[in-house]
Amino acid sequence: MLPKIMTAPMAGITDAPYRKICREMGLELAYTEMVSSRGLIFGNERTEDYVDRSDEGSSLGIQLFGNQPEVMANATKRLEELVKYEYLDINMGCPARKIMSNRDGCALMRTPILAGDIIRSIRRVTTRPLSAKMRLGLTKGSINVLEVAKRVEEAGADFIIVHGRTADQMYSGTADWDTIARVKQAVSIPVIGNGDIFTLDDYIDKQEYGVDGFMLARGIQGNPWLIRDILLFEETGVRSTRPGLAEKVEVARRHLDYIIQIKGIGAVPEFRKHAAWYFKGIPGSAKFRAALSSLNTPQEFRDLTERWLDIQG
Ligand SMILES: Cc1cc2nc3c(=O)[nH]c(=O)nc-3n(C[C@H](O)[C@H](O)[C@H](O)COP(=O)(O)O)c2cc1C
């Protein structure tokens, strides 16, 4: 059965260390960053950069991007040989120019028949739960998510993930959950809603749209506690208390340890953005966060947080 919440693919963010932190908050299904189908076929995509043993014992979803049905099917076969994973998603939603100019990502929504052909071709080579993650369309004037969703359903997808924005909106404005609800009514496979779940209240508000599950993305940047909060609320109806500074420091330090263990000491600068997110919005944190932006070693982070805890404590 599909879990009710899952974490989204986010390029440059949802790597193995990040997923490990999310797993510790109780998360079952996490997606990798998007992986290039052509890169997999030509052997220049290092899948080990995307997956890691830290996902063992939980469900790992891989997201592929590309636009050629044969290449996508061959990439899927390659994945089956290389990686232990449970779910496969096809990227039909990425609005980045360098992706869309190659006719990948959300550009596939321009050609619903091709979108269906891609799913059909992959369906022939895998029995794993297969989904397509899409937006509402390319622009407000060309919303066609219902058509694309139906094509993908007919082609054999097991479920659909809808981010309630158009490609040209990128991440601006608010996600349109009414249209997500219309997709749910139009197809008979499960629909996962995505967009603007930043707090437990956002999650509760979105229940009225009748979707089968929820995908979390920016809301868990620096706030993996949102996962714990939602799971606890689902199980008991209780709201957890907000993490204090000491808990944030503890989790952030662990996150940095995982980055070093999994990716090596050279990856410490990748932690800077996560560190800035963990400590965003804390009164008096501006100076501390400025120092994080040039962080190079785990010792620097330890010393900085030690000093900050002393000042705050
Ligand atoms: C930095 C960043 C990278 C992203 N990378 C991907 C990606 O690789 N594949 C994808 O389908 N969506 C990607 N997304 C979109 C998210 O998965 C999600 O659909 C979007 O952020 C809306 O959800 P939110 O409002 O909860 O953040 C990315 C989003 C961000 C902010």
Ligand as a Chemical Component Dictionary entry (heavy atoms), coordinates in Angstrom:
data_LIG
# 
_chem_comp.id                   LIG 
_chem_comp.type                 NON-POLYMER 
_chem_comp.pdbx_formal_charge   0 
_chem_comp.three_letter_code    LIG 
# 
loop_
_chem_comp_atom.comp_id 
_chem_comp_atom.atom_id 
_chem_comp_atom.alt_atom_id 
_chem_comp_atom.type_symbol 
_chem_comp_atom.charge 
_chem_comp_atom.model_Cartn_x 
_chem_comp_atom.model_Cartn_y 
_chem_comp_atom.model_Cartn_z 
_chem_comp_atom.pdbx_ordinal 
LIG C1  C1  C 0 15.760 22.812 -5.125 1  
LIG C2  C2  C 0 14.643 21.989 -5.707 2  
LIG C3  C3  C 0 14.950 20.900 -6.504 3  
LIG C4  C4  C 0 13.916 20.142 -7.073 4  
LIG N1  N1  N 0 14.232 19.048 -7.825 5  
LIG C5  C5  C 0 13.233 18.276 -8.335 6  
LIG C6  C6  C 0 13.512 17.071 -9.057 7  
LIG O1  O1  O 0 14.680 16.678 -9.245 8  
LIG N2  N2  N 0 12.460 16.364 -9.540 9  
LIG C7  C7  C 0 11.150 16.765 -9.343 10 
LIG O2  O2  O 0 10.226 16.088 -9.793 11 
LIG N3  N3  N 0 10.866 17.877 -8.645 12 
LIG C8  C8  C 0 11.868 18.617 -8.126 13 
LIG N4  N4  N 0 11.559 19.713 -7.381 14 
LIG C9  C9  C 0 10.139 20.045 -7.130 15 
LIG C10 C10 C 0 9.666  19.423 -5.819 16 
LIG O3  O3  O 0 9.748  18.019 -5.866 17 
LIG C11 C11 C 0 8.201  19.831 -5.535 18 
LIG O4  O4  O 0 7.396  19.363 -6.582 19 
LIG C12 C12 C 0 8.030  21.337 -5.409 20 
LIG O5  O5  O 0 9.049  21.912 -4.620 21 
LIG C13 C13 C 0 6.641  21.689 -4.834 22 
LIG O6  O6  O 0 6.487  21.194 -3.538 23 
LIG P1  P1  P 0 6.648  22.159 -2.233 24 
LIG O7  O7  O 0 5.745  23.340 -2.462 25 
LIG O8  O8  O 0 6.209  21.275 -1.099 26 
LIG O9  O9  O 0 8.069  22.548 -2.179 27 
LIG C14 C14 C 0 12.573 20.492 -6.822 28 
LIG C15 C15 C 0 12.287 21.576 -5.994 29 
LIG C16 C16 C 0 13.292 22.330 -5.434 30 
LIG C17 C17 C 0 12.940 23.488 -4.542 31 
# 
loop_
_chem_comp_bond.comp_id 
_chem_comp_bond.atom_id_1 
_chem_comp_bond.atom_id_2 
_chem_comp_bond.value_order 
_chem_comp_bond.pdbx_ordinal 
LIG C1  C2  SING 1  
LIG C2  C3  SING 2  
LIG C2  C16 DOUB 3  
LIG C3  C4  DOUB 4  
LIG C4  N1  SING 5  
LIG C4  C14 SING 6  
LIG N1  C5  DOUB 7  
LIG C5  C6  SING 8  
LIG C5  C8  SING 9  
LIG C6  O1  DOUB 10 
LIG C6  N2  SING 11 
LIG N2  C7  SING 12 
LIG C7  O2  DOUB 13 
LIG C7  N3  SING 14 
LIG N3  C8  DOUB 15 
LIG C8  N4  SING 16 
LIG N4  C9  SING 17 
LIG N4  C14 SING 18 
LIG C9  C10 SING 19 
LIG C10 O3  SING 20 
LIG C10 C11 SING 21 
LIG C11 O4  SING 22 
LIG C11 C12 SING 23 
LIG C12 O5  SING 24 
LIG C12 C13 SING 25 
LIG C13 O6  SING 26 
LIG O6  P1  SING 27 
LIG P1  O7  DOUB 28 
LIG P1  O8  SING 29 
LIG P1  O9  SING 30 
LIG C14 C15 DOUB 31 
LIG C15 C16 SING 32 
LIG C16 C17 SING 33 
# 
